[in-house]
Amino acid sequence: MKKSEATHPETYEQLEKAIIKQFPSLSKRLQQIASHALDNPSELALDTIAQVSQRAGVQPSSLIRFAQEFGFSGYSDMQRVFRTRLTDAMPDYKERLRSLNGAEGAPSEEAKGDASALLDQFVEADIVGLRRLQQQRRMGPLLDQAYKLITDSEIVYVVAHRRSFPIACYLAYAFSQMNVRNVLVDGVGGMFMQQVGHATNRDVIIAISSKAYSPDVAQVVREAKQRGVKIVALTDSPLSPLAEHADVSLEVQQASVGMFRSLAVTMTLAVTLVVGVGRAVEAKRSHGNGKKSKRQT
């Protein structure tokens, strides 16, 4: 049976799973398209093949081959699946952001000279990112899984580098306030690997990284997984080197204006994680106290 005649994914969720599963076996060029497609699903839903090929840095014929690899007759056939993702979504925030930033996503000349307009751009970008987060139907169940992994662990190791490090600092501070035992892996004195090397299968690592992914954070996740340590990843793509080894992968598309990315969406997810863990910890303690009272009576 030819690829174009094969049964293809009918929903975006099915297509996403198929891309992730087949990613290692794809050619380098098709992997490039796969990464671009999962990072920019709204673009593939709304733009022409010429526009997508230009932004992805490939030829239109490569996009057609990519579609056929997953059983579609061509690009338009695959595009219909990407459009199903937008069926229940809010109004087109992507277009709203484009109109603010200009056709290529860069600040307009007016915005460059106007501090208020520049602020508007970043606020609008964060609104887009937060709406995307809100529309992720799988996020609720994934957060519940993360709460359980964290509350069932003995020690929480929080790992991040560079621009993601403020998120790690906040998580470590908040967990400490809730008496959740944790270690902020800060790498002081070049001890990054040694700090997290004591994690066991009774612990959990919260690893945070986005493009360009930190090689050290990716190595920590890979080696810890081999030792049976549970992994909760905060990252930006299902093709992230963190997502590959994570027990729970919380993926958010970060808001950006030009080349500058905001941490607001990731921080919102981190705050949600903290509050949810706090509730789970209190419920666990209350349950434990209830059992203790019954034994005493």
N, C-alpha and C positions, 0 to 999 in steps of 0.2 A: 504493500500500500504506500503511495506517495505521501510525503509530509503534508502537502496541500489538501489531500483527501482524508487525512487522519482526523480523528475527533480532537477538537481544540478546546481549551478552557473557555467556559461560558461567562465567568465572572472575573473581576479583577483579583479577588482573593485567590482563586484557582490559578490564574496566570502568574501571580506573584510567587506562589508556592512552586510552580513548575520552573520558573526562572531560577529560583534559589537552588532547587534540586539539580538542574542541569548545568548550572553555572560552571562548575569545575571542568566539565567536558566540552564547553564551548571554545571556539577559537578566540584568540586574543582580541580580534576586532569585534566579535559578537559579545564578548565579555564587556567590552567598552560600551556597547549599546545597552546591554543589560543593566549596567550600573547607572547609566544616564536615564534609562526608562524608569527604574525604581526610585531614583532620586527626584525625577520630574514627571510624575504620572499625569498631572494636569496638562503639561505641555504636549504629551503624546495624545491626549484626548482632544485637544483643541486646535493644534497647529498642523500645517501642511507638512507633507513628507520632506519638502525642500527646506522648510524652516527647521525642522527637527534634525535633519541630517547636518545642517550647517552648525547648529549649536552642539551637536554630539561629536562633530569633527569626523564624520564618515560620509561615504557616498550614499545617495538614495537607494542604490541597488543593495547595499549592505543592510539597510532597514528592511527591505523586502525579504532578503535571505533570513534575517532574524525572525520575521513574522512566520515564514514558512517552517522554520526550525521548530515552532510550537504548534504546527498543524493548521495555520491559517493560509488562505489562498493568496493573501498579499497584505500590504500595509493597512489599507482601508478596512479590511476584515478584522485585523487585530485592533485597530483604532476604536472600533465599536465596543470592544471589551473595556478599553481604558475609559470610554465615555460612561459605561455603567457605574463607574466609581463616583461620577458626579451627579448621578440621577437624584440621589437623596441629599445632596450637599446644599450648603448655603449658596447665595448668589455668587457669581464668579469673582472671588477675591483676587485671583491671579490677574485678571484684566484690570481690576481696580488698582492693584499695585503697579501694574505696567503703566497705567495712565499717569500715575504719580511720579514714577521714576523715569519715564521716557521709554522708547521702544526697546532699547538694549539693556534696560534695568539700571542705568547709571543716573546719578543725580542730574537734573536739568541745570542749565546755567543760572536760572533764577534761584534755584534751591541752593546752589553753591554759595551764593552771596547773601542768603537770607537764613539766619539762625533758626527762626521760627519754622520756615519751610523744611529745613533739614530735620528738625525735631519731628515734624509731621511725618516725614518719610520713615523714620525709625519706628514711630508709634504705629503707623499703618502696617509696616512690615511685621511687627510683632502681633498685631491683630490677625493678620493672615495666618501666621504660624500658630497662634493659639486656637483659631478656628479649625485648622487642620488637625491639631491635637484633639480638640473636642469631638471631631467627627470620626475618630478612630474607634470603631465599634469594639475592637479586641482589647483596647487599653484597660477597660475595667477588669475583666478576668485576669489579665496579665498582672495588674497591680495587686489583685487579691493573692495571686501566687507569690509575688515578691514579698508581700507582708508576711506570709506564712514562713517563707524561707528565712527571713530576717529574724522574726520572733522565735523561731525554733533553733536558731544558732547560738553558740556560746559566745563568739566574738565576731563582730562585723569589721572587716577590713575595707577601708574606703581608699580607692586608688584612682589617681588622675594626674595628668601632666599639663603644663602650659595653660592655655586659655580655659581648659575645663577644671583647673585646680580650685577656683573659687566655689564651684558647685560641691566639690569634695569637702572643702573647709566648712561650708554651711551644714552639710549632712553630719559631719563629725561633731560639730558644735551642738546641733539639735538632738542627736542621739545621746550625747553626754547629758544634756538637760533632762532627758527622759530616763536616765540611768540604764541605757542600753550600752553594754560594753562594746567599745570600738577602738580601732587603731587607724589614725590618719597616716597613710603612707606618704610621707613628704620627701623621702630621699635625702634628708640632711646628712652631710658627710659622705655622700655617695653610697648610702646604705639602702637604696630603694629595694633591690631584690631581697636583701637580708631581712628587711622589715616585714615583708609579706611572706617570707619563706617559712614562717612558723605556722601558717594557717593549715588547719587539718580538715578532715571531712565532717567535723562537727561545727565548722565555721562557714561564713559566707563572705564573699568578696563583692563589693559594689564597685564596678569598673566604669569609668566615664571617659569617653573619647569620641571625637568626630573627625571628619576630614580636616587636615591630613592626620591620620591616626598615629598615635604615639607608638613607636615600635616597642618601647619598654612596657607600656600598659598591655599591649597585645601579647607580649611574651609572658607577662605575669598571668594573664587569663589562661593562656595555653598550658603553661606548666602547672598551674593550680588545678585545672580541670583534670589533668593526668593523675593528680594526687587525690582526686575525689572531692575537692572543695566545691561548694555550690557557688554559682556565679549569677549575679544580677547585673546586666549591662544597661547603661544609659548611653545610647548611641544614635546615629542618624540614618542608618540604612540596614536592611536585612542582609546585605552583603558585607557589612562591617566585619573585620577580623574578631571583634568582640562577640557579635551576634552568633558567629559560627560555633562558639564553644559555650555560650550562655545557657543556663537553665531557664532564665527569663530574660528576654531582650525587650527593653522599652525604647522604642524608636521614635524620634521626633525630628522633623525637618526644621532646622534652625532658620530664623528670620535673618535676612541680610539686605543691606543697601549697598549696591556696588560690591566692593570686596570686603566690606565690614559686616561681620556676623554678630548678632545679638545673642546674649545668653538668657534672655527673658523667658523663652519657651521652655528651655531645659530647666531653668530655675523653678518655673511653675510646676513642672513634673516632679522636681525634687521636693518642693514644699508638700505636694500631694502625697508623696511617698512617706515623708516624715509624719504627717498627720495620720495617715492610715496605719503606719506602724505604731504610733502612740495609742491609737484606739485598740489595736490588736493586743498590745502589751497590757493595757488596762483590763481588757476582757479576760486575758489569760490569768492575770493576777487575781481578779475577782473570782474567777472560776476556782483557782487554787485555794483562796481563802474560804470559799464556800465548802469545799471538800474538807478542809481542816476543821471548820466549825462542826460539821456533822460527826467527825471522828471524836471530837471533844465531848459531844453530848452523848 
